[in-house]
Amino acid sequence: MREIFISDIHGQFKAFTSLLSQLNYDPKKDQLYLLGDYIDRGPQSNQLIRYLLQLQQIAGEHVVFLKGNHERMMLDAFENADDIDVSLWIQNGGRETLKSYAGNRVLKDSFDEIHKWITKEFAEHYQFIKNLENYIETNEHILVHAGINPSLENWKETPEEELLWIRSPFLENTVSTTKKVIFGHTPTMTLQEDAEVWFQPDKIGIDGGAGFNKQLNALIYHNGEYHTESVTIET
């Protein structure tokens, strides 16, 4: 069985379905792992979440969904709007997500009115986002959106905030686990000269910068070997 890992789709629904087609993805035979940041920045967050819900029904346990920091920002904005600066999410791609759900309402209605309408009219989407996992461990890999704290003796004690947001401490230090960590969150073109998958002895970064109109990467693991596929984001 092939294991396929994709992260940071960021509302690029067309690119995602194009990549699955390029992979000849079979939801009954392939194991698909999606590592968060489905929403924000790109234009089709609504369509993407709807598609993921359909995929969940078809593939069952053969598809696994993790949470990203952008899902966390959306949940914080919707659930703690009185206590946080909602503009943090809005300015980091949330506006595009709201537009994909509410259209022109974002120009005339208050944020409070829009978010209450979305959670009512798209309750299944909202519950999907609320129920996402922070990490998963397979026989060979640790899967997480941003990374793990390499200074902890037990990586599973990494706080959620670091699992979703960590960068330098994870990227610049060796992870002392027996399994490679596959992660997104940090676009690989900030780690190397291109947006291809970033391979290291202890970790593999797969975020190709789809949220910045670069490319969407897939890492494939089959019979103990890795290979990659990607699609360029069309603007």
C-alpha positions in Angstrom: 0.0 0.0 0.0 1.3 3.5 -0.9 1.4 6.1 1.8 0.8 9.6 0.4 1.5 12.8 2.5 0.3 16.2 1.5 0.3 19.4 3.6 -0.6 23.1 3.4 -3.2 23.0 0.6 -4.5 26.5 1.6 -7.7 26.5 -0.3 -6.1 25.4 -3.6 -8.9 23.0 -4.4 -8.1 22.7 -8.1 -4.4 22.0 -7.5 -5.2 19.4 -4.9 -7.6 17.4 -7.1 -5.1 17.8 -10.0 -2.4 16.3 -7.8 -4.5 13.4 -6.7 -5.3 12.7 -10.4 -1.6 12.9 -11.3 -0.9 10.4 -8.5 -3.6 8.0 -9.8 -4.8 8.1 -6.2 -7.2 5.3 -5.2 -9.1 6.0 -2.0 -9.6 2.3 -1.4 -6.0 1.2 -1.9 -3.8 4.2 -1.0 -3.3 5.6 2.5 -3.6 9.3 2.4 -2.3 11.6 5.2 -3.2 15.3 5.1 -1.1 17.4 7.5 -3.2 20.5 8.0 -3.7 24.1 6.7 -6.6 23.3 4.4 -8.0 26.8 4.6 -6.9 30.4 4.1 -5.0 32.3 1.4 -6.2 30.3 -1.6 -9.7 31.0 -3.1 -11.5 27.7 -2.5 -11.5 26.7 1.2 -15.2 26.0 1.2 -14.9 23.7 -1.9 -11.9 21.9 -0.4 -13.4 21.2 2.9 -16.6 19.9 1.2 -14.4 17.6 -0.9 -12.5 16.4 2.1 -15.7 15.4 3.8 -16.8 13.4 0.8 -13.3 11.8 0.7 -13.7 10.9 4.3 -16.9 9.0 3.5 -15.3 7.2 0.6 -11.9 6.4 2.0 -12.8 5.8 5.7 -9.7 4.9 7.7 -7.6 5.2 4.5 -7.5 9.0 4.9 -6.2 10.8 8.0 -6.6 14.6 8.7 -4.3 16.6 10.9 -4.8 20.1 12.2 -2.8 23.1 11.1 -2.1 26.5 12.6 -4.6 28.1 10.2 -7.4 25.8 11.4 -6.4 26.8 15.0 -6.5 30.5 14.1 -10.0 30.1 12.6 -11.3 28.2 15.7 -9.8 30.8 18.0 -11.4 33.6 16.0 -14.8 31.9 16.0 -14.7 30.8 19.6 -12.7 33.5 21.4 -13.4 36.6 19.3 -13.9 38.7 22.5 -10.5 37.8 23.9 -8.2 37.8 20.9 -7.2 39.9 18.0 -9.3 38.4 15.2 -7.4 40.5 12.6 -4.4 38.1 13.0 -6.4 35.4 11.3 -8.2 37.8 8.8 -4.9 39.2 7.6 -3.2 35.8 7.3 -5.7 34.4 4.8 -8.9 34.3 6.8 -10.5 36.9 4.6 -10.3 34.5 1.6 -11.8 31.7 3.7 -14.7 33.9 4.8 -15.3 35.0 1.1 -15.3 31.4 0.0 -18.2 30.8 2.4 -20.0 34.0 2.7 -19.3 35.8 -0.6 -20.2 39.5 -0.6 -21.5 39.3 2.9 -18.0 39.9 4.1 -18.3 43.4 2.7 -21.5 44.3 4.6 -22.0 42.1 7.6 -20.1 42.1 10.9 -17.6 39.4 11.6 -19.8 38.2 14.5 -22.8 37.8 12.1 -20.7 36.0 9.4 -19.1 33.5 11.8 -22.4 32.7 13.4 -24.0 32.1 10.0 -21.1 29.9 8.9 -21.2 27.7 12.0 -24.9 27.2 11.5 -25.1 26.8 7.7 -21.8 24.8 7.5 -22.0 22.9 10.8 -20.4 19.8 9.3 -17.4 21.8 8.0 -17.0 23.4 11.4 -17.2 20.1 13.3 -14.6 18.6 10.9 -12.2 21.4 11.7 -12.8 21.1 15.4 -12.2 17.4 15.5 -8.8 17.4 13.6 -5.9 15.5 15.3 -2.7 17.2 16.3 -0.4 14.4 15.3 -0.3 10.8 14.3 2.4 8.1 14.5 2.8 5.3 11.9 5.2 2.4 11.9 7.9 4.5 10.2 6.9 8.1 10.7 5.7 10.8 13.0 3.3 13.1 11.2 2.6 16.6 12.4 1.8 20.0 11.0 4.8 22.1 12.1 7.1 19.9 14.1 7.9 18.6 17.6 10.0 20.0 20.4 13.4 18.3 20.0 14.4 19.1 23.6 11.7 16.9 25.2 12.6 13.4 26.2 9.1 12.4 25.1 8.1 14.2 21.9 4.4 13.5 22.6 4.6 16.0 25.4 5.1 18.8 22.8 2.3 21.4 23.5 -0.3 21.9 20.8 1.0 25.4 20.1 4.4 24.0 19.2 2.9 21.1 17.2 1.1 23.7 15.1 3.6 26.6 15.0 7.2 25.6 15.9 9.9 26.5 13.4 13.6 27.2 14.4 14.0 25.0 17.4 12.7 22.0 15.4 14.3 22.9 12.1 17.7 23.7 13.4 18.1 20.7 15.8 18.3 17.0 15.3 15.2 15.1 16.4 16.2 12.2 18.6 13.5 9.7 17.6 13.8 6.4 15.8 11.2 7.6 13.2 11.4 10.4 10.7 9.2 13.4 11.2 7.1 14.4 8.2 5.8 18.0 8.5 4.5 21.0 6.7 4.0 24.6 7.9 7.4 25.9 6.8 7.5 26.4 3.0 10.5 24.5 1.7 11.7 27.3 -0.5 12.7 29.0 2.8 14.9 26.0 3.6 16.5 25.4 0.2 16.6 26.9 -3.3 13.3 25.5 -4.6 9.9 24.4 -3.4 10.5 20.7 -3.7 10.3 18.3 -0.8 13.1 19.0 1.8 14.8 15.8 2.8 16.9 15.5 6.0 18.2 12.4 7.9 15.6 13.0 10.7 12.9 15.0 9.1 11.1 15.7 5.8 9.4 19.0 5.0 6.7 18.9 2.4 5.1 22.4 2.3 5.7 23.6 -1.3 4.3 27.0 -0.7 0.8 26.5 -2.2 -0.5 29.3 0.0 2.0 31.6 -1.7 1.1 30.4 -5.3 4.2 28.2 -5.6 3.4 24.5 -5.8 1.6 21.7 -4.0 3.8 18.7 -3.1 3.0 15.0 -2.4 5.5 12.7 -0.7 4.9 9.1 -1.5 6.4 6.2 0.6 6.1 2.8 -0.9 8.2 -0.4 -0.2 10.6 1.5 1.9 11.4 4.2 -0.7 10.3 7.8 -1.2 9.4 9.7 -4.3 7.6 12.9 -4.9 5.1 14.5 -7.2 4.0 18.2 -7.4 1.7 20.6 -9.3 2.3 24.2 -9.9 -0.3 26.6 -8.6 -2.1 28.4 -11.4 -2.8 32.0 -10.8 
